Amino acid sequence: MIWHVIDFFVDIVEALIIIKYCSSVYKKRYDNNICYYIGGISIAIVIFIFNYFSQGTENSTFRGSFATMIIIMFIVVMILYDDKITKLLLGYIGLLILIVAIEGVILSLLSFIFGESPAVFAKSNILRVLGMVSSKLITFFIVVLFACNENKFGLRIIKKSLLMEIILLFILNIGIMACIVPIYRNLIYKNSKDGIIAGIVILGLGIINIVSLLIYDKLIIQSKKDLELQLKLQQYEIQSKYYDEINDATMKLKSLRHDMSNHLGNIKGLVVYKEYAKLEEYLNKLLSEIDEVDKIIITNYPAISALLNRKYVQAEKNNINFTMNVSSIKDITIDVVDICIILGNLIDNAIEANLKVEEKNRYIKIDISNANNYIVIDCVNSIINNKIIDLNTTKADKNIHGIGLKNVRNIVEKHYGDIQIMRIKDYFSINIMLYNGKLS
């Protein structure tokens, strides 16, 4: 009975591997996670039934039932995930090859270490338990790391020390499993009771590893959610400041309009009395108030407007000539937060590059427009001639600034876009295209 329990645990791990891999590569068909729990349990049951009834069968019968199992599992994958069947099939076959390859390597290694033939690992004994549990755990570990790397922000949002602790725990448990085998064999190799106890210990260590990896995976997912929330809160804060600026500008316009008759009367008086110096001073003061209102950047998207206004002020403080053409952007279906992350990174890096250039040569040009079904973002800025450009941000807070230009590429890929980077003598240019149409 205990051997069947251990077998089913291993089958559950294999089902977890398949579900975890597919969820990181393919688009989920359902929002409810219960569907994927049911799918995982279904796959585990299919594998268990196959393994149970295939023991002692002929090769032809085994091959037939194995093919049936593979097809049933693939049907479950097709039900759970919405993607092209060729992509689903290739990824599914690739994963099965990985599982079989790792299992073959582990069994060969254990066979060499313990001096047993591979046939021994097919029987219900502790060596089989060690081989199955360790191979599935290693495969699951690889798939979890792969899934984390496929994450929008990758492994960067979790401290490396935590990853190292998980790896050390994983290696330690695998090592303890391997040490149990010779201890057990030196005591009573043929005593099935001791074998069951040793098998339970290995099973327990395997469960500890699985739980540790699942906790780590949950931490990655939660950290991603926290980071996205932090980015949105930052955008809301900027947007709030933008509304305050718009409100101030509106009040100034109302004040100017209300006082316009007084201003015109004062100007006429200065002209009549030929006080041209005072007239020039008065007009300059009046125009400066109007310029402050004109500097407010207004688009159809407050979050983008707020970001651009903040960056404009930052550039102005550093004596950088900042020009923008953003008035034509409209009908954006892309997540505005993603666009703000891209713009924030581009402009931050452009400002940083300009600070190394003489003040008279400093400039940034931003152009955002719609072209067919794409949003096109152009950023050009001055740089020091022959200066090597590093696409990694040098800022301390990498997370809030989109984790550098390399992750701008991830956002571009997410929206089926393209990025072109060009450097010619004393200027640096980035052109980004993001798909803005409806996906079929």
RODO-932583 format. One record per residue (C-alpha): residue number from 1; x, y, z. Coordinates in steps of 0.02 Angstrom, whole numbers. Layout:
N
   seq     east    north       up
   NUM        X        Y        Z
...
//
This chain:
440
   seq     east    north       up
     1        0        0        0
     2      138      123       49
     3      224       96     -119
     4       65      149     -209
     5       55      306     -100
     6      235      348     -143
     7      200      316     -328
     8       49      431     -323
     9      152      568     -238
    10      280      557     -379
    11      140      563     -507
    12       70      720     -423
    13      242      801     -436
    14      249      757     -622
    15       76      833     -646
    16      136      990     -553
    17      284      998     -673
    18      170      993     -825
    19       45     1121     -757
    20      181     1240     -696
    21      274     1233     -861
    22      118     1257     -967
    23       56     1401     -858
    24      220     1494     -883
    25      226     1467    -1072
    26       46     1464    -1133
    27     -105     1577    -1112
    28     -227     1511     -982
    29     -401     1476    -1046
    30     -485     1498     -875
    31     -465     1627     -736
    32     -517     1508     -598
    33     -366     1415     -525
    34     -480     1271     -472
    35     -485     1216     -654
    36     -296     1193     -652
    37     -300     1099     -486
    38     -428      980     -561
    39     -323      966     -719
    40     -166      927     -619
    41     -255      793     -516
    42     -326      719     -677
    43     -152      706     -753
    44      -84      627     -592
    45     -223      497     -592
    46     -193      456     -776
    47       -6      431     -743
    48      -42      325     -588
    49     -166      213     -679
    50      -43      189     -822
    51      100      144     -704
    52      -11       27     -602
    53      -77      -74     -748
    54       83      -72     -852
    55      182     -170     -723
    56      223     -342     -793
    57      139     -311     -961
    58      214     -353    -1130
    59      312     -222    -1228
    60      178     -201    -1363
    61       42     -177    -1232
    62      154      -58    -1136
    63      188       49    -1289
    64        3       57    -1330
    65      -49      109    -1155
    66       96      233    -1146
    67       39      317    -1307
    68     -139      323    -1240
    69      -78      405    -1079
    70       21      537    -1176
    71     -131      578    -1285
    72     -250      592    -1136
    73     -128      707    -1044
    74     -110      816    -1200
    75     -300      829    -1214
    76     -304      894    -1035
    77     -171     1023    -1082
    78     -273     1077    -1234
    79     -428     1098    -1124
    80     -335     1208     -998
    81     -231     1318    -1114
    82     -278     1428    -1262
    83     -140     1426    -1391
    84      -99     1358    -1564
    85     -103     1168    -1563
    86       71     1158    -1643
    87      145     1268    -1506
    88       57     1166    -1371
    89      116     1003    -1448
    90      298     1056    -1470
    91      310     1125    -1293
    92      224      971    -1221
    93      339      849    -1313
    94      492      952    -1264
    95      441      944    -1081
    96      414      755    -1088
    97      586      733    -1167
    98      661      838    -1026
    99      572      732     -893
   100      630      568     -972
   101      808      633     -998
   102      827      690     -817
   103      752      527     -754
   104      873      427     -862
   105     1024      526     -801
   106      974      511     -617
   107      939      324     -629
   108     1104      293     -720
   109     1196      394     -588
   110     1113      302     -443
   111     1143      135     -529
   112     1328      177     -540
   113     1339      242     -360
   114     1251       93     -279
   115     1314      -40     -398
   116     1142     -101     -447
   117     1072     -140     -618
   118      937      -24     -688
   119      812     -167     -675
   120      818     -153     -484
   121      745       23     -494
   122      588      -45     -577
   123      541     -146     -421
   124      454      -82     -265
   125      604      -43     -156
   126      694      103      -79
   127      809      126     -230
   128      658      151     -341
   129      587      278     -219
   130      751      373     -215
   131      765      372     -404
   132      587      429     -437
   133      578      562     -301
   134      749      639     -337
   135      724      644     -528
   136      551      724     -513
   137      612      850     -383
   138      757      904     -493
   139      641      922     -643
   140      515     1022     -540
   141      656     1133     -475
   142      714     1170     -654
   143      535     1208     -711
   144      504     1325     -563
   145      664     1422     -602
   146      614     1428     -786
   147      441     1494     -740
   148      517     1627     -626
   149      633     1681     -765
   150      485     1695     -884
   151      406     1813     -759
   152      394     1994     -818
   153      522     2050     -689
   154      612     1884     -677
   155      715     1829     -528
   156      770     2009     -495
   157      626     2047     -378
   158      677     1912     -253
   159      835     1924     -150
   160      973     1809     -213
   161     1005     1753      -34
   162      830     1676      -28
   163      862     1583     -190
   164     1026     1517     -121
   165      939     1458       38
   166      809     1364      -65
   167      947     1283     -171
   168     1046     1233      -16
   169      890     1159       65
   170      854     1065      -95
   171     1031      994     -107
   172     1033      951       78
   173      871      852       67
   174      928      759      -90
   175     1091      719        2
   176      997      652      154
   177      890      544       40
   178     1046      469      -38
   179     1124      438      134
   180      971      343      196
   181      995      207       65
   182     1166      138      123
   183     1111      152      306
   184      956       52      267
   185     1053      -77      164
   186     1182     -102      301
   187     1044     -139      428
   188      915     -256      355
   189      907     -246      167
   190      775     -380      148
   191      662     -321      288
   192      513     -243      201
   193      457     -152      360
   194      622      -56      372
   195      610      -23      186
   196      439       54      208
   197      502      166      349
   198      650      223      244
   199      532      253       98
   200      419      360      207
   201      570      463      265
   202      621      494       84
   203      441      536       40
   204      435      661      185
   205      594      746      127
   206      524      753      -48
   207      366      838       17
   208      475      965      111
   209      565     1005      -52
   210      404     1024     -149
   211      326     1137      -17
   212      486     1243      -12
   213      484     1265     -200
   214      298     1306     -202
   215      325     1437      -65
   216      468     1511     -166
   217      358     1515     -321
   218      218     1601     -223
   219      344     1730     -160
   220      393     1769     -340
   221      211     1791     -390
   222      170     1898     -237
   223      326     2005     -262
   224      274     2036     -441
   225      101     2091     -384
   226      176     2203     -249
   227      294     2283     -375
   228      155     2314     -501
   229       48     2390     -362
   230      195     2500     -310
   231      216     2558     -490
   232       30     2599     -503
   233       32     2692     -337
   234      180     2793     -401
   235       83     2834     -559
   236      -70     2886     -458
   237       39     2999     -352
   238      114     3080     -506
   239      -59     3094     -583
   240     -124     3181     -426
   241       17     3309     -437
   242      -24     3333     -621
   243     -205     3373     -580
   244     -145     3500     -452
   245      -35     3580     -586
   246     -181     3584     -709
   247     -291     3662     -576
   248     -159     3796     -540
   249     -140     3831     -726
   250     -329     3847     -745
   251     -337     3971     -600
   252     -197     4073     -679
   253     -289     4076     -846
   254     -448     4134     -760
   255     -350     4267     -668
   256     -267     4325     -830
   257     -433     4331     -920
   258     -514     4427     -776
   259     -371     4553     -770
   260     -350     4566     -959
   261     -442     4734     -970
   262     -330     4802     -832
   263     -174     4736     -920
   264     -227     4815    -1086
   265     -263     4980     -997
   266      -90     4978     -915
   267       -6     4937    -1082
   268     -100     5079    -1169
   269      -49     5201    -1032
   270      135     5153    -1046
   271      127     5173    -1237
   272       43     5345    -1222
   273      176     5408    -1102
   274      313     5322    -1205
   275      376     5222    -1054
   276      449     5090    -1169
   277      572     5017    -1042
   278      433     4993     -915
   279      320     4927    -1054
   280      449     4794    -1100
   281      469     4745     -917
   282      280     4735     -895
   283      257     4629    -1053
   284      398     4511    -1002
   285      316     4483     -834
   286      147     4452     -916
   287      221     4333    -1045
   288      314     4234     -912
   289      148     4199     -826
   290       76     4140     -992
   291      232     4032    -1026
   292      208     3942     -861
   293       35     3890     -917
   294       96     3841    -1092
   295      229     3726    -1018
   296       96     3610     -948
   297       94     3454    -1059
   298      -81     3391    -1091
   299     -125     3224    -1173
   300     -280     3115    -1170
   301     -197     3006    -1038
   302     -167     3090     -868
   303      -36     2963     -811
   304       70     2994     -966
   305       45     3183     -951
   306       95     3179     -768
   307      254     3080     -804
   308      305     3194     -949
   309      274     3352     -846
   310      381     3285     -704
   311      522     3236     -822
   312      510     3405     -911
   313      535     3497     -746
   314      681     3381     -703
   315      763     3414     -872
   316      735     3602     -858
   317      822     3605     -688
   318      974     3524     -770
   319      974     3649     -916
   320      922     3517    -1043
   321      824     3573    -1195
   322      675     3456    -1188
   323      555     3453    -1337
   324      405     3339    -1358
   325      276     3296    -1488
   326      143     3195    -1398
   327      -20     3282    -1437
   328      -70     3157    -1573
   329      -76     2999    -1466
   330     -251     2926    -1451
   331     -349     2764    -1436
   332     -217     2675    -1331
   333     -269     2497    -1286
   334     -102     2454    -1205
   335      -85     2462    -1016
   336      -36     2644     -983
   337       76     2587     -840
   338      183     2492     -965
   339      200     2648    -1074
   340      247     2751     -920
   341      381     2622     -873
   342      455     2635    -1048
   343      449     2825    -1052
   344      518     2838     -876
   345      667     2728     -919
   346      703     2814    -1085
   347      695     2990    -1014
   348      790     2947     -853
   349      932     2873     -955
   350      927     3020    -1076
   351      940     3145     -932
   352     1082     3044     -855
   353     1176     3044    -1022
   354     1147     3232    -1044
   355     1224     3273     -875
   356     1392     3217     -947
   357     1374     3335    -1097
   358     1413     3523    -1101
   359     1259     3625    -1056
   360     1249     3711    -1225
   361     1237     3542    -1314
   362     1108     3459    -1200
   363      943     3405    -1277
   364      808     3271    -1272
   365      676     3245    -1406
   366      525     3135    -1374
   367      397     3091    -1506
   368      246     2979    -1473
   369      124     2941    -1613
   370        1     2815    -1684
   371       52     2722    -1842
   372      -76     2597    -1908
   373     -100     2476    -1763
   374       57     2527    -1671
   375      110     2654    -1540
   376      278     2725    -1594
   377      396     2803    -1466
   378      552     2895    -1524
   379      682     2960    -1403
   380      839     3053    -1458
   381      965     3130    -1339
   382     1141     3200    -1342
   383     1286     3097    -1277
   384     1474     3114    -1258
   385     1557     3066    -1421
   386     1637     2892    -1415
   387     1551     2856    -1249
   388     1496     2674    -1230
   389     1312     2660    -1185
   390     1263     2533    -1053
   391     1082     2477    -1068
   392     1074     2436     -882
   393     1009     2576     -772
   394     1134     2642     -646
   395     1000     2697     -525
   396      993     2621     -353
   397      805     2589     -360
   398      801     2476     -512
   399      628     2404     -476
   400      533     2569     -478
   401      622     2625     -636
   402      570     2470     -732
   403      730     2375     -690
   404      831     2453     -829
   405      817     2463    -1017
   406      843     2277    -1035
   407      671     2250     -959
   408      598     2381    -1075
   409      632     2244    -1204
   410      522     2126    -1103
   411      377     2250    -1110
   412      405     2273    -1297
   413      400     2084    -1323
   414      243     2073    -1214
   415      154     2191    -1335
   416      224     2106    -1492
   417      329     2258    -1534
   418      503     2301    -1591
   419      647     2405    -1525
   420      783     2487    -1629
   421      936     2567    -1547
   422     1054     2680    -1644
   423     1208     2777    -1593
   424     1288     2902    -1712
   425     1433     3009    -1650
   426     1357     3128    -1523
   427     1177     3070    -1512
   428     1084     2915    -1455
   429      917     2860    -1529
   430      789     2730    -1474
   431      636     2687    -1578
   432      503     2577    -1498
   433      347     2506    -1580
   434      208     2426    -1476
   435       62     2332    -1552
   436      -97     2428    -1513
   437     -226     2325    -1607
   438     -340     2184    -1558
   439     -262     2011    -1548
   440     -357     1874    -1637
//
